[in-house]
């Protein structure tokens, strides 16, 4: 059985779920020559994997641009208390069946000293103007509402449209945390929270599977983040989560500490790591999961107060993109970093903030949260994000406990606290680009690449007077006849799917390996792929 390197770890984890011993997974971030066998999948330039040489070229990362009409979903119904567009508490999907944008989101409030969590639903025809439909499921003060899960949920829920399901009554799948009822009527015992799996035909009316999900020796218990995705190639469900024992590391009781919500951090001592970090589970049926395995945690390049709160992941061609939510706890700010992987398990991070709060005084001035993958709309990627202008979720509650001198602790008004939802847009595949300036011509030379494709498509744009010329070399580093720079039909425009051609020819001779050379001036190269 041949297993590609980028799929091996997932296969190994599924064997573990089935009770078959795993072996030799080679969990490493070392690049390997097999990664240059590209097939027909899209290639990004997040690192130097494909680049053998660059001269007068710079790499630029691009952030999504916030929509001027934000926020799109706010608290505007009498039954809504504190909306909660936070990690693992909202999801936005575009349903190909009815062409609607659909959003599942949570709210939280305190009732008789108990936290109450509820789940709500909204939809939109254009992704901009959102409706909160009366669902006929839950009424409050005589009013029909858009609440589809009235109470008991641990505010930990994610929803996917299942690409592997043939039963239409189970198109939508969900994992959520559920707390059993306590002895007090209407209350729930959050100390005994467990995970449930659900299915639905319409994403609104849900049924719970009889069997609870299991996560190895932890049974149905998880940490308080669930972010679902899937691998279409391997037909595997992926769950990014938190370990149920993540914060139960031993403290050094001989050292002084405060009453802070955050525990002391001990750099370089793995036995005392208690920071929030990213774990992953895999499943072939949404019920039987591998045990949570660490894939990303804070390290020496992070600040002392940095916590990794959660990460959505999705595939772009050969690359998994991760949207990493990072809490900087001292200023109480959340921003987003990019992470990427070729196998979904071994991750590398772009350390600079990629998507940030602000501007000052705005509805999202303190925190932004991205825990749902973007939706491709034409030539753009639409990112739906949560934003807050005041404090980190329940800090007003923690401030009360700690006696902090902050406005939230002096006047707890939940109408002033909460997250709303906004939109940010990015060029398709526009995460980063290789740029040449307007003064000097730049050159990008790829490594020798293997692909059965005979066409080449690029995503690129040129500024005023800019251009891109391309030539093709064989394995002997000889220019293929008819595919030199002078034969190339110069590109001077802006296109996300530009078919390359040489004197009108769009087919490149098949070779075991081919090298591409890009000559650029005042231009940006975002991605490329070989095509059939």
PyMOL commands that set and color helices and strands:
alter all, ss='L'
color gray80, all
select helices_A, chain A and resi 5-17+33-36+168-170+190-192+216-218+270-272+395-402+407-410+414-416
alter helices_A, ss='H'
color red, helices_A
select strands_A, chain A and resi 43-44+51-55+58-61+65-66+82-84+90-94+101-111+114-124+130-131+139-140+143-144+147-149+153-161+172-178+194-200+206-208+214-215+226-231+236-241+278-283+288-289+293-296+306-316+319-328+333-341+348-355+367-369+375-377+380-388+420-427+432-436+442-446+455-473+494-499+515-531
alter strands_A, ss='S'
color yellow, strands_A
deselect
rebuild
show_as cartoon
